[in-house]
Amino acid sequence: MAKVKVTLVRSTIKRPKDQKATVQALGLRKLNSSREHEVTPQIQGMIRKVAHLLHVEEL
C-alpha cells in the first residue's frame, strides 16, 4: 500500500476539540512532528479534516 508522511505545521491552539483530537489520533504532538501512515480511507478522512494544519507528502 501507499504511504504518506504527515507533518503538523500549524498550531491546534484555538481549534475545535474534534480537530485537536484528530491531530492527536494521527500521532502528532508538537509543531513540526511527523508520522508515516498507510493510506486507508480512515486516514484520508482524518487528513482531509485537518488539512489546513498539516503538510502531506506521498512516499
C-alpha distance matrix in Angstrom:
0.0 3.8 6.6 10.1 13.4 16.1 19.7 22.7 25.3 27.8 29.7 29.5 33.3 34.9 31.7 31.6 30.7 27.7 26.2 27.1 25.5 22.2 22.2 23.1 20.4 17.8 19.5 21.6 25.2 27.1 27.1 24.9 22.8 19.0 16.0 12.3 10.0 6.5 6.8 8.7 12.1 14.0 12.8 13.2 16.7 17.6 16.9 18.9 21.7 22.4 21.2 24.8 24.6 21.3 20.1 16.4 14.7 11.5 10.5
3.8 0.0 3.8 6.9 10.4 13.2 16.8 19.9 22.2 24.8 27.0 27.1 30.9 32.6 29.5 29.8 29.3 26.3 24.4 25.4 24.3 20.8 20.4 21.7 19.5 16.4 18.2 19.7 23.4 24.9 24.5 22.1 20.3 16.6 14.0 10.3 8.6 6.0 5.6 8.8 11.9 13.8 11.7 11.7 15.4 16.1 14.7 16.7 19.7 20.0 18.4 21.9 21.7 18.3 16.7 12.9 11.1 7.7 7.1
6.6 3.8 0.0 3.8 6.9 9.8 13.3 16.6 19.0 21.8 23.8 24.1 27.9 29.8 26.9 27.4 26.8 24.2 22.0 22.6 21.7 18.4 17.5 18.7 16.8 13.5 14.9 16.2 19.8 21.2 20.9 18.5 16.6 12.8 10.2 6.6 5.6 4.5 5.5 9.1 12.3 13.2 10.4 10.9 14.6 14.4 12.8 15.4 18.1 17.8 16.4 19.7 19.0 15.5 13.9 10.4 8.7 6.2 5.4
10.1 6.9 3.8 0.0 3.8 6.3 9.9 13.1 15.4 18.1 20.3 20.8 24.6 26.5 23.7 24.6 24.3 21.9 19.3 19.9 19.5 16.2 14.9 16.5 15.2 11.6 13.2 13.7 17.3 18.4 17.7 15.3 13.8 10.2 8.3 5.6 5.5 6.5 6.6 10.1 12.6 13.0 9.5 9.6 13.1 12.5 10.1 12.9 15.6 14.8 13.1 16.2 15.4 11.8 10.2 6.7 5.6 4.5 5.5
13.4 10.4 6.9 3.8 0.0 3.8 6.6 10.2 12.5 15.6 17.7 18.6 22.3 24.6 22.2 23.5 23.2 21.3 18.4 18.5 18.5 15.5 13.4 14.9 14.4 10.6 11.4 11.1 14.5 15.1 14.3 11.7 10.3 6.6 5.6 4.4 6.5 9.0 9.9 13.1 15.4 15.0 11.3 11.8 14.8 13.2 10.6 13.8 15.9 14.2 12.7 15.2 13.6 9.9 8.2 5.8 5.1 6.3 6.9
16.1 13.2 9.8 6.3 3.8 0.0 3.8 6.8 9.3 12.1 14.1 14.9 18.5 20.8 18.4 19.8 19.7 18.0 14.9 15.0 15.4 12.5 10.1 12.1 12.1 8.4 9.5 8.5 11.9 12.4 11.4 9.4 8.4 5.5 5.6 6.4 7.8 10.9 11.1 13.7 15.1 14.2 10.4 10.9 13.1 10.9 8.2 11.4 13.0 10.8 9.6 11.8 10.0 6.4 5.8 4.6 6.5 8.9 10.4
19.7 16.8 13.3 9.9 6.6 3.8 0.0 3.8 6.1 9.2 11.3 12.8 16.2 18.8 17.0 19.1 19.2 18.2 14.8 14.3 15.5 13.2 10.0 12.0 13.1 9.8 9.9 7.5 10.0 9.6 7.9 5.7 5.6 4.3 6.8 9.0 11.2 14.5 14.9 17.3 18.6 17.3 13.6 14.1 15.7 13.1 10.5 13.4 14.2 11.2 10.2 11.3 8.6 5.5 5.1 6.5 8.5 11.7 13.0
22.7 19.9 16.6 13.1 10.2 6.8 3.8 0.0 3.8 5.9 7.6 9.1 12.4 15.1 13.6 15.9 16.2 15.7 12.2 11.4 13.3 11.6 8.1 10.3 12.3 9.8 9.9 6.6 8.2 7.3 5.3 5.1 5.8 6.7 9.2 12.0 13.7 17.1 17.3 19.2 19.9 18.1 14.7 15.3 16.0 12.9 10.7 13.3 13.2 9.6 9.5 9.6 6.1 4.7 6.5 9.0 11.8 15.0 16.7
25.3 22.2 19.0 15.4 12.5 9.3 6.1 3.8 0.0 3.8 6.9 9.6 12.3 14.8 13.9 16.8 17.9 17.7 14.0 13.5 16.0 14.5 11.2 13.6 15.9 13.5 13.7 10.2 11.1 9.0 5.7 5.5 8.2 9.5 12.5 15.1 16.9 20.1 20.0 22.0 22.5 21.0 17.7 17.6 18.3 15.6 13.0 14.7 14.7 11.0 10.1 8.9 5.8 5.4 6.5 10.0 12.7 16.3 18.3
27.8 24.8 21.8 18.1 15.6 12.1 9.2 5.9 3.8 0.0 3.8 6.7 8.9 11.2 10.5 13.8 15.3 15.6 12.0 11.5 14.6 13.7 10.7 13.3 16.0 14.4 14.8 11.3 11.5 9.5 6.7 8.3 10.7 12.4 15.1 17.8 19.2 22.3 22.0 23.5 23.4 21.6 18.7 18.6 18.4 15.6 13.5 14.7 13.8 10.0 10.0 7.8 4.7 6.8 9.2 12.7 15.8 19.3 21.5
29.7 27.0 23.8 20.3 17.7 14.1 11.3 7.6 6.9 3.8 0.0 3.8 5.5 8.4 8.4 11.8 12.9 14.1 10.9 9.5 12.9 13.0 10.1 12.0 15.2 14.4 14.3 10.8 10.0 8.2 6.5 9.6 11.2 13.7 16.2 19.3 20.5 23.8 23.7 24.8 24.6 22.4 19.8 20.1 19.5 16.3 15.1 16.4 14.7 11.1 12.2 10.2 7.0 9.5 12.4 15.6 18.8 22.1 24.1
29.5 27.1 24.1 20.8 18.6 14.9 12.8 9.1 9.6 6.7 3.8 0.0 3.8 6.3 5.4 8.3 9.2 10.5 7.6 6.0 9.7 10.3 8.1 9.9 13.1 13.1 13.4 10.5 9.8 9.3 9.0 12.2 12.8 14.9 16.6 19.6 20.3 23.4 23.2 23.7 23.2 20.6 18.5 19.1 17.9 14.6 14.1 15.3 12.9 9.7 12.0 10.5 7.7 10.6 14.0 16.6 20.1 23.1 25.2
33.3 30.9 27.9 24.6 22.3 18.5 16.2 12.4 12.3 8.9 5.5 3.8 0.0 3.8 5.5 8.7 9.9 12.3 10.2 8.4 12.1 13.5 11.7 12.9 16.2 16.7 16.7 13.8 12.2 11.3 11.1 14.6 15.6 18.1 20.1 23.3 24.0 27.2 27.0 27.4 26.8 24.1 22.2 22.7 21.3 18.1 17.8 18.7 16.0 13.1 15.3 13.3 10.9 14.0 17.3 20.2 23.6 26.7 28.8
34.9 32.6 29.8 26.5 24.6 20.8 18.8 15.1 14.8 11.2 8.4 6.3 3.8 0.0 3.8 6.7 9.0 11.6 10.0 9.4 12.9 14.3 13.4 14.9 17.8 18.6 19.2 16.7 15.5 15.0 14.6 17.9 19.0 21.2 22.9 25.7 26.0 28.9 28.3 28.4 27.2 24.6 23.2 23.4 21.4 18.6 18.6 18.8 15.7 13.4 15.9 13.6 12.2 15.7 19.2 21.9 25.6 28.6 31.0
31.7 29.5 26.9 23.7 22.2 18.4 17.0 13.6 13.9 10.5 8.4 5.4 5.5 3.8 0.0 3.8 6.5 8.3 6.4 6.6 10.1 11.0 10.7 12.6 15.0 15.8 17.0 14.8 14.4 14.6 14.3 17.2 17.9 19.5 20.7 23.3 23.2 25.8 25.0 24.9 23.6 21.0 19.7 19.8 17.7 15.0 15.2 15.3 12.1 10.0 12.9 11.2 10.0 13.5 17.2 19.5 23.2 25.9 28.5
31.6 29.8 27.4 24.6 23.5 19.8 19.1 15.9 16.8 13.8 11.8 8.3 8.7 6.7 3.8 0.0 3.8 5.5 5.5 6.5 8.8 10.1 11.1 12.7 14.4 15.9 17.4 16.1 16.0 16.9 17.2 20.0 20.0 21.3 21.9 24.2 23.5 25.8 24.9 24.2 22.5 19.7 19.1 19.4 16.7 14.2 15.4 15.2 11.5 10.6 14.0 13.1 12.4 15.5 19.3 21.0 24.8 27.1 29.7
30.7 29.3 26.8 24.3 23.2 19.7 19.2 16.2 17.9 15.3 12.9 9.2 9.9 9.0 6.5 3.8 0.0 3.8 5.4 5.1 6.1 8.6 10.0 10.5 12.1 14.3 15.6 14.8 14.5 16.2 17.3 20.1 19.5 20.6 20.8 23.2 22.4 24.7 24.2 23.2 21.8 18.6 18.2 19.2 16.6 13.8 15.6 16.0 12.4 11.7 15.5 15.2 14.0 16.5 20.2 21.6 25.2 27.3 29.5
27.7 26.3 24.2 21.9 21.3 18.0 18.2 15.7 17.7 15.6 14.1 10.5 12.3 11.6 8.3 5.5 3.8 0.0 3.8 5.5 5.1 6.1 8.7 9.8 10.3 12.4 14.4 14.2 14.9 17.0 17.9 20.1 19.3 19.7 19.4 21.2 19.9 21.9 21.1 19.8 18.2 15.1 15.0 15.9 13.0 10.5 12.8 13.0 9.4 9.6 13.4 14.0 13.2 15.2 18.9 19.7 23.2 24.9 27.2
26.2 24.4 22.0 19.3 18.4 14.9 14.8 12.2 14.0 12.0 10.9 7.6 10.2 10.0 6.4 5.5 5.4 3.8 0.0 3.8 5.4 5.0 6.3 8.6 9.7 10.7 12.8 11.8 12.8 14.4 14.7 16.8 16.3 16.8 17.0 19.0 18.1 20.4 19.5 18.9 17.6 14.7 13.7 14.3 12.0 9.0 10.3 10.8 7.4 6.3 10.1 10.5 9.4 11.6 15.3 16.4 20.1 22.1 24.5
27.1 25.4 22.6 19.9 18.5 15.0 14.3 11.4 13.5 11.5 9.5 6.0 8.4 9.4 6.6 6.5 5.1 5.5 3.8 0.0 3.8 5.5 5.2 6.2 8.6 10.0 11.0 9.8 9.8 11.6 12.7 15.2 14.4 15.6 16.0 18.5 18.1 20.9 20.7 20.4 19.6 16.5 15.1 16.4 14.6 11.1 12.3 13.7 10.6 8.8 12.3 12.5 10.3 12.2 15.9 17.3 20.8 23.0 25.0
25.5 24.3 21.7 19.5 18.5 15.4 15.5 13.3 16.0 14.6 12.9 9.7 12.1 12.9 10.1 8.8 6.1 5.1 5.4 3.8 0.0 3.8 5.5 5.1 6.0 8.6 9.9 10.0 10.6 13.3 15.0 17.1 15.5 16.1 15.6 17.8 16.8 19.3 19.3 18.5 17.8 14.3 13.5 15.4 13.4 10.0 12.2 13.9 11.0 10.2 13.8 14.8 12.8 14.0 17.5 18.2 21.4 23.1 24.8
22.2 20.8 18.4 16.2 15.5 12.5 13.2 11.6 14.5 13.7 13.0 10.3 13.5 14.3 11.0 10.1 8.6 6.1 5.0 5.5 3.8 0.0 3.8 5.4 5.0 6.3 8.8 9.1 11.0 13.6 14.6 16.0 14.5 14.3 13.5 15.1 13.9 16.1 15.8 15.1 14.3 11.1 9.9 11.6 9.9 6.3 8.4 10.3 7.9 7.4 10.7 12.5 10.9 11.5 14.7 14.9 18.1 19.6 21.6
22.2 20.4 17.5 14.9 13.4 10.1 10.0 8.1 11.2 10.7 10.1 8.1 11.7 13.4 10.7 11.1 10.0 8.7 6.3 5.2 5.5 3.8 0.0 3.8 5.4 5.2 6.8 5.8 7.7 10.0 10.9 12.3 10.8 11.0 10.9 13.3 13.0 15.9 16.0 16.2 16.1 13.2 11.0 12.6 11.8 8.1 8.6 11.1 9.4 7.2 9.9 11.3 8.7 9.0 12.2 13.0 16.2 18.2 19.9
23.1 21.7 18.7 16.5 14.9 12.1 12.0 10.3 13.6 13.3 12.0 9.9 12.9 14.9 12.6 12.7 10.5 9.8 8.6 6.2 5.1 5.4 3.8 0.0 3.8 5.3 5.1 5.3 6.3 9.6 11.7 13.4 11.1 11.6 11.1 13.8 13.6 16.6 17.4 17.4 17.7 14.4 12.5 15.0 14.3 10.5 11.7 14.5 12.7 11.0 13.7 15.0 12.2 12.3 15.2 15.8 18.5 20.3 21.5
20.4 19.5 16.8 15.2 14.4 12.1 13.1 12.3 15.9 16.0 15.2 13.1 16.2 17.8 15.0 14.4 12.1 10.3 9.7 8.6 6.0 5.0 5.4 3.8 0.0 3.8 5.2 7.4 9.4 12.9 14.8 15.8 13.2 12.6 11.0 12.7 11.5 14.0 14.8 14.3 14.6 11.1 9.7 12.7 12.0 8.6 10.6 13.5 12.1 11.4 14.0 16.1 13.9 13.4 16.0 15.7 18.2 19.3 20.4
17.8 16.4 13.5 11.6 10.6 8.4 9.8 9.8 13.5 14.4 14.4 13.1 16.7 18.6 15.8 15.9 14.3 12.4 10.7 10.0 8.6 6.3 5.2 5.3 3.8 0.0 3.8 5.7 8.9 11.8 13.1 13.3 10.7 9.4 7.6 9.2 8.4 11.3 12.2 12.5 13.4 10.5 7.9 10.7 11.0 7.6 8.3 11.8 11.4 10.2 11.9 14.3 12.1 10.7 12.7 12.1 14.4 15.6 16.7
19.5 18.2 14.9 13.2 11.4 9.5 9.9 9.9 13.7 14.8 14.3 13.4 16.7 19.2 17.0 17.4 15.6 14.4 12.8 11.0 9.9 8.8 6.8 5.1 5.2 3.8 0.0 3.8 6.4 9.7 11.7 12.0 8.7 8.1 6.7 9.3 9.7 13.0 14.7 15.4 16.9 14.0 11.4 14.3 14.8 11.4 11.8 15.4 14.8 13.0 14.6 16.6 13.6 12.3 14.1 13.9 15.8 17.2 17.7
21.6 19.7 16.2 13.7 11.1 8.5 7.5 6.6 10.2 11.3 10.8 10.5 13.8 16.7 14.8 16.1 14.8 14.2 11.8 9.8 10.0 9.1 5.8 5.3 7.4 5.7 3.8 0.0 3.8 6.3 8.0 8.6 5.9 6.5 7.0 10.4 11.6 15.2 16.4 17.6 18.7 16.1 13.1 15.3 15.7 12.1 11.7 15.0 14.3 11.7 13.1 14.3 10.9 9.9 11.8 12.6 14.9 17.1 17.9
25.2 23.4 19.8 17.3 14.5 11.9 10.0 8.2 11.1 11.5 10.0 9.8 12.2 15.5 14.4 16.0 14.5 14.9 12.8 9.8 10.6 11.0 7.7 6.3 9.4 8.9 6.4 3.8 0.0 3.8 7.0 8.8 6.6 8.9 10.1 13.7 15.2 18.8 20.2 21.2 22.2 19.4 16.7 18.8 18.9 15.2 15.0 18.0 16.8 14.0 15.7 16.1 12.4 12.2 14.4 15.8 18.1 20.6 21.3
27.1 24.9 21.2 18.4 15.1 12.4 9.6 7.3 9.0 9.5 8.2 9.3 11.3 15.0 14.6 16.9 16.2 17.0 14.4 11.6 13.3 13.6 10.0 9.6 12.9 11.8 9.7 6.3 3.8 0.0 3.8 6.3 5.6 9.0 11.5 15.2 17.2 21.0 22.2 23.6 24.6 22.1 19.1 20.7 21.0 17.4 16.4 19.3 18.2 14.8 16.0 15.7 11.9 11.9 13.7 15.8 18.1 21.0 21.8
27.1 24.5 20.9 17.7 14.3 11.4 7.9 5.3 5.7 6.7 6.5 9.0 11.1 14.6 14.3 17.2 17.3 17.9 14.7 12.7 15.0 14.6 10.9 11.7 14.8 13.1 11.7 8.0 7.0 3.8 0.0 3.8 5.5 8.8 12.0 15.4 17.7 21.3 22.1 23.9 24.7 22.6 19.4 20.4 20.8 17.5 15.8 18.3 17.6 13.9 14.3 13.5 9.8 9.7 11.2 14.0 16.2 19.6 20.7
24.9 22.1 18.5 15.3 11.7 9.4 5.7 5.1 5.5 8.3 9.6 12.2 14.6 17.9 17.2 20.0 20.1 20.1 16.8 15.2 17.1 16.0 12.3 13.4 15.8 13.3 12.0 8.6 8.8 6.3 3.8 0.0 3.8 6.4 10.1 13.2 15.9 19.5 20.5 22.8 24.0 22.3 18.8 19.6 20.8 17.7 15.5 18.2 18.3 14.7 14.3 14.0 10.6 9.2 9.3 11.8 13.4 16.7 17.6
22.8 20.3 16.6 13.8 10.3 8.4 5.6 5.8 8.2 10.7 11.2 12.8 15.6 19.0 17.9 20.0 19.5 19.3 16.3 14.4 15.5 14.5 10.8 11.1 13.2 10.7 8.7 5.9 6.6 5.6 5.5 3.8 0.0 3.8 7.1 10.6 13.4 17.1 18.6 20.7 22.3 20.3 16.9 18.3 19.6 16.4 14.7 17.9 17.9 14.8 14.8 15.4 11.9 10.1 10.5 12.0 13.4 16.2 16.6
19.0 16.6 12.8 10.2 6.6 5.5 4.3 6.7 9.5 12.4 13.7 14.9 18.1 21.2 19.5 21.3 20.6 19.7 16.8 15.6 16.1 14.3 11.0 11.6 12.6 9.4 8.1 6.5 8.9 9.0 8.8 6.4 3.8 0.0 3.8 7.0 9.9 13.6 15.1 17.6 19.5 18.0 14.3 15.8 17.6 14.8 12.9 16.3 17.0 14.3 13.9 15.3 12.3 9.6 9.2 9.5 10.4 12.7 12.9
16.0 14.0 10.2 8.3 5.6 5.6 6.8 9.2 12.5 15.1 16.2 16.6 20.1 22.9 20.7 21.9 20.8 19.4 17.0 16.0 15.6 13.5 10.9 11.1 11.0 7.6 6.7 7.0 10.1 11.5 12.0 10.1 7.1 3.8 0.0 3.8 6.5 10.2 12.3 14.6 16.9 15.3 11.8 13.8 15.9 13.3 12.0 15.7 16.6 14.6 14.5 16.6 14.0 11.1 11.0 10.0 10.6 11.8 11.7
12.3 10.3 6.6 5.6 4.4 6.4 9.0 12.0 15.1 17.8 19.3 19.6 23.3 25.7 23.3 24.2 23.2 21.2 19.0 18.5 17.8 15.1 13.3 13.8 12.7 9.2 9.3 10.4 13.7 15.2 15.4 13.2 10.6 7.0 3.8 0.0 3.8 7.0 9.4 12.2 15.0 14.1 10.7 12.5 15.3 13.5 12.0 15.6 17.2 15.9 15.3 18.0 16.0 12.7 11.9 9.7 9.3 9.4 8.7
10.0 8.6 5.6 5.5 6.5 7.8 11.2 13.7 16.9 19.2 20.5 20.3 24.0 26.0 23.2 23.5 22.4 19.9 18.1 18.1 16.8 13.9 13.0 13.6 11.5 8.4 9.7 11.6 15.2 17.2 17.7 15.9 13.4 9.9 6.5 3.8 0.0 3.8 6.2 8.5 11.5 10.7 7.6 9.8 12.6 11.3 10.5 14.0 15.7 15.1 14.8 18.1 16.6 13.6 13.3 10.6 10.6 9.9 9.8
6.5 6.0 4.5 6.5 9.0 10.9 14.5 17.1 20.1 22.3 23.8 23.4 27.2 28.9 25.8 25.8 24.7 21.9 20.4 20.9 19.3 16.1 15.9 16.6 14.0 11.3 13.0 15.2 18.8 21.0 21.3 19.5 17.1 13.6 10.2 7.0 3.8 0.0 3.8 6.1 9.7 10.0 7.7 9.5 12.7 12.4 12.0 14.8 16.9 17.2 16.6 20.2 19.3 16.2 15.7 12.5 12.0 10.1 9.9
6.8 5.6 5.5 6.6 9.9 11.1 14.9 17.3 20.0 22.0 23.7 23.2 27.0 28.3 25.0 24.9 24.2 21.1 19.5 20.7 19.3 15.8 16.0 17.4 14.8 12.2 14.7 16.4 20.2 22.2 22.1 20.5 18.6 15.1 12.3 9.4 6.2 3.8 0.0 3.8 6.9 8.2 6.2 6.6 10.1 10.8 10.2 12.3 14.9 15.7 14.8 18.5 18.4 15.5 15.0 11.5 11.4 9.4 10.3
8.7 8.8 9.1 10.1 13.1 13.7 17.3 19.2 22.0 23.5 24.8 23.7 27.4 28.4 24.9 24.2 23.2 19.8 18.9 20.4 18.5 15.1 16.2 17.4 14.3 12.5 15.4 17.6 21.2 23.6 23.9 22.8 20.7 17.6 14.6 12.2 8.5 6.1 3.8 0.0 3.8 5.4 5.3 6.1 8.6 10.0 10.6 12.2 14.3 15.9 15.7 19.5 19.5 17.2 17.4 14.3 14.8 13.0 14.1
12.1 11.9 12.3 12.6 15.4 15.1 18.6 19.9 22.5 23.4 24.6 23.2 26.8 27.2 23.6 22.5 21.8 18.2 17.6 19.6 17.8 14.3 16.1 17.7 14.6 13.4 16.9 18.7 22.2 24.6 24.7 24.0 22.3 19.5 16.9 15.0 11.5 9.7 6.9 3.8 0.0 3.8 5.6 5.1 6.2 8.7 9.9 10.4 12.3 14.7 14.8 18.5 19.1 17.3 18.0 15.3 16.5 15.0 16.9
14.0 13.8 13.2 13.0 15.0 14.2 17.3 18.1 21.0 21.6 22.4 20.6 24.1 24.6 21.0 19.7 18.6 15.1 14.7 16.5 14.3 11.1 13.2 14.4 11.1 10.5 14.0 16.1 19.4 22.1 22.6 22.3 20.3 18.0 15.3 14.1 10.7 10.0 8.2 5.4 3.8 0.0 3.8 5.5 5.2 6.4 8.7 10.0 10.8 12.9 13.9 17.5 17.6 16.2 17.5 15.3 17.0 16.2 17.9
12.8 11.7 10.4 9.5 11.3 10.4 13.6 14.7 17.7 18.7 19.8 18.5 22.2 23.2 19.7 19.1 18.2 15.0 13.7 15.1 13.5 9.9 11.0 12.5 9.7 7.9 11.4 13.1 16.7 19.1 19.4 18.8 16.9 14.3 11.8 10.7 7.6 7.7 6.2 5.3 5.6 3.8 0.0 3.8 5.4 5.1 6.1 8.5 9.9 11.0 11.5 15.2 14.9 13.0 14.1 11.7 13.5 13.1 14.8
13.2 11.7 10.9 9.6 11.8 10.9 14.1 15.3 17.6 18.6 20.1 19.1 22.7 23.4 19.8 19.4 19.2 15.9 14.3 16.4 15.4 11.6 12.6 15.0 12.7 10.7 14.3 15.3 18.8 20.7 20.4 19.6 18.3 15.8 13.8 12.5 9.8 9.5 6.6 6.1 5.1 5.5 3.8 0.0 3.8 5.5 5.1 6.1 8.6 10.3 9.9 13.7 14.2 12.4 13.1 10.6 12.5 12.0 14.5
16.7 15.4 14.6 13.1 14.8 13.1 15.7 16.0 18.3 18.4 19.5 17.9 21.3 21.4 17.7 16.7 16.6 13.0 12.0 14.6 13.4 9.9 11.8 14.3 12.0 11.0 14.8 15.7 18.9 21.0 20.8 20.8 19.6 17.6 15.9 15.3 12.6 12.7 10.1 8.6 6.2 5.2 5.4 3.8 0.0 3.8 5.4 5.0 6.2 8.9 9.6 13.1 13.9 13.1 14.7 13.0 15.5 15.5 18.2
17.6 16.1 14.4 12.5 13.2 10.9 13.1 12.9 15.6 15.6 16.3 14.6 18.1 18.6 15.0 14.2 13.8 10.5 9.0 11.1 10.0 6.3 8.1 10.5 8.6 7.6 11.4 12.1 15.2 17.4 17.5 17.7 16.4 14.8 13.3 13.5 11.3 12.4 10.8 10.0 8.7 6.4 5.1 5.5 3.8 0.0 3.8 5.5 5.2 6.7 8.3 11.6 11.5 10.7 13.0 11.9 14.8 15.5 17.9
16.9 14.7 12.8 10.1 10.6 8.2 10.5 10.7 13.0 13.5 15.1 14.1 17.8 18.6 15.2 15.4 15.6 12.8 10.3 12.3 12.2 8.4 8.6 11.7 10.6 8.3 11.8 11.7 15.0 16.4 15.8 15.5 14.7 12.9 12.0 12.0 10.5 12.0 10.2 10.6 9.9 8.7 6.1 5.1 5.4 3.8 0.0 3.8 5.4 5.5 5.4 9.1 9.2 7.7 9.5 8.3 11.4 12.5 15.3
18.9 16.7 15.4 12.9 13.8 11.4 13.4 13.3 14.7 14.7 16.4 15.3 18.7 18.8 15.3 15.2 16.0 13.0 10.8 13.7 13.9 10.3 11.1 14.5 13.5 11.8 15.4 15.0 18.0 19.3 18.3 18.2 17.9 16.3 15.7 15.6 14.0 14.8 12.3 12.2 10.4 10.0 8.5 6.1 5.0 5.5 3.8 0.0 3.8 5.6 5.0 8.4 10.0 9.4 11.2 10.3 13.4 14.4 17.6
21.7 19.7 18.1 15.6 15.9 13.0 14.2 13.2 14.7 13.8 14.7 12.9 16.0 15.7 12.1 11.5 12.4 9.4 7.4 10.6 11.0 7.9 9.4 12.7 12.1 11.4 14.8 14.3 16.8 18.2 17.6 18.3 17.9 17.0 16.6 17.2 15.7 16.9 14.9 14.3 12.3 10.8 9.9 8.6 6.2 5.2 5.4 3.8 0.0 3.8 5.8 8.2 9.3 10.0 12.8 12.7 16.2 17.6 20.6
22.4 20.0 17.8 14.8 14.2 10.8 11.2 9.6 11.0 10.0 11.1 9.7 13.1 13.4 10.0 10.6 11.7 9.6 6.3 8.8 10.2 7.4 7.2 11.0 11.4 10.2 13.0 11.7 14.0 14.8 13.9 14.7 14.8 14.3 14.6 15.9 15.1 17.2 15.7 15.9 14.7 12.9 11.0 10.3 8.9 6.7 5.5 5.6 3.8 0.0 3.8 5.4 5.6 6.7 10.0 10.9 14.7 16.7 19.6
21.2 18.4 16.4 13.1 12.7 9.6 10.2 9.5 10.1 10.0 12.2 12.0 15.3 15.9 12.9 14.0 15.5 13.4 10.1 12.3 13.8 10.7 9.9 13.7 14.0 11.9 14.6 13.1 15.7 16.0 14.3 14.3 14.8 13.9 14.5 15.3 14.8 16.6 14.8 15.7 14.8 13.9 11.5 9.9 9.6 8.3 5.4 5.0 5.8 3.8 0.0 3.8 5.4 5.2 7.4 8.2 11.9 14.2 17.4
24.8 21.9 19.7 16.2 15.2 11.8 11.3 9.6 8.9 7.8 10.2 10.5 13.3 13.6 11.2 13.1 15.2 14.0 10.5 12.5 14.8 12.5 11.3 15.0 16.1 14.3 16.6 14.3 16.1 15.7 13.5 14.0 15.4 15.3 16.6 18.0 18.1 20.2 18.5 19.5 18.5 17.5 15.2 13.7 13.1 11.6 9.1 8.4 8.2 5.4 3.8 0.0 3.8 5.8 8.2 10.4 14.1 16.8 20.0
24.6 21.7 19.0 15.4 13.6 10.0 8.6 6.1 5.8 4.7 7.0 7.7 10.9 12.2 10.0 12.4 14.0 13.2 9.4 10.3 12.8 10.9 8.7 12.2 13.9 12.1 13.6 10.9 12.4 11.9 9.8 10.6 11.9 12.3 14.0 16.0 16.6 19.3 18.4 19.5 19.1 17.6 14.9 14.2 13.9 11.5 9.2 10.0 9.3 5.6 5.4 3.8 0.0 3.8 7.2 9.9 13.6 16.7 19.4
21.3 18.3 15.5 11.8 9.9 6.4 5.5 4.7 5.4 6.8 9.5 10.6 14.0 15.7 13.5 15.5 16.5 15.2 11.6 12.2 14.0 11.5 9.0 12.3 13.4 10.7 12.3 9.9 12.2 11.9 9.7 9.2 10.1 9.6 11.1 12.7 13.6 16.2 15.5 17.2 17.3 16.2 13.0 12.4 13.1 10.7 7.7 9.4 10.0 6.7 5.2 5.8 3.8 0.0 3.8 6.3 9.9 13.0 15.6
20.1 16.7 13.9 10.2 8.2 5.8 5.1 6.5 6.5 9.2 12.4 14.0 17.3 19.2 17.2 19.3 20.2 18.9 15.3 15.9 17.5 14.7 12.2 15.2 16.0 12.7 14.1 11.8 14.4 13.7 11.2 9.3 10.5 9.2 11.0 11.9 13.3 15.7 15.0 17.4 18.0 17.5 14.1 13.1 14.7 13.0 9.5 11.2 12.8 10.0 7.4 8.2 7.2 3.8 0.0 3.8 6.8 10.3 12.9
16.4 12.9 10.4 6.7 5.8 4.6 6.5 9.0 10.0 12.7 15.6 16.6 20.2 21.9 19.5 21.0 21.6 19.7 16.4 17.3 18.2 14.9 13.0 15.8 15.7 12.1 13.9 12.6 15.8 15.8 14.0 11.8 12.0 9.5 10.0 9.7 10.6 12.5 11.5 14.3 15.3 15.3 11.7 10.6 13.0 11.9 8.3 10.3 12.7 10.9 8.2 10.4 9.9 6.3 3.8 0.0 3.8 6.8 9.7
14.7 11.1 8.7 5.6 5.1 6.5 8.5 11.8 12.7 15.8 18.8 20.1 23.6 25.6 23.2 24.8 25.2 23.2 20.1 20.8 21.4 18.1 16.2 18.5 18.2 14.4 15.8 14.9 18.1 18.1 16.2 13.4 13.4 10.4 10.6 9.3 10.6 12.0 11.4 14.8 16.5 17.0 13.5 12.5 15.5 14.8 11.4 13.4 16.2 14.7 11.9 14.1 13.6 9.9 6.8 3.8 0.0 3.8 6.4
11.5 7.7 6.2 4.5 6.3 8.9 11.7 15.0 16.3 19.3 22.1 23.1 26.7 28.6 25.9 27.1 27.3 24.9 22.1 23.0 23.1 19.6 18.2 20.3 19.3 15.6 17.2 17.1 20.6 21.0 19.6 16.7 16.2 12.7 11.8 9.4 9.9 10.1 9.4 13.0 15.0 16.2 13.1 12.0 15.5 15.5 12.5 14.4 17.6 16.7 14.2 16.8 16.7 13.0 10.3 6.8 3.8 0.0 3.8
10.5 7.1 5.4 5.5 6.9 10.4 13.0 16.7 18.3 21.5 24.1 25.2 28.8 31.0 28.5 29.7 29.5 27.2 24.5 25.0 24.8 21.6 19.9 21.5 20.4 16.7 17.7 17.9 21.3 21.8 20.7 17.6 16.6 12.9 11.7 8.7 9.8 9.9 10.3 14.1 16.9 17.9 14.8 14.5 18.2 17.9 15.3 17.6 20.6 19.6 17.4 20.0 19.4 15.6 12.9 9.7 6.4 3.8 0.0
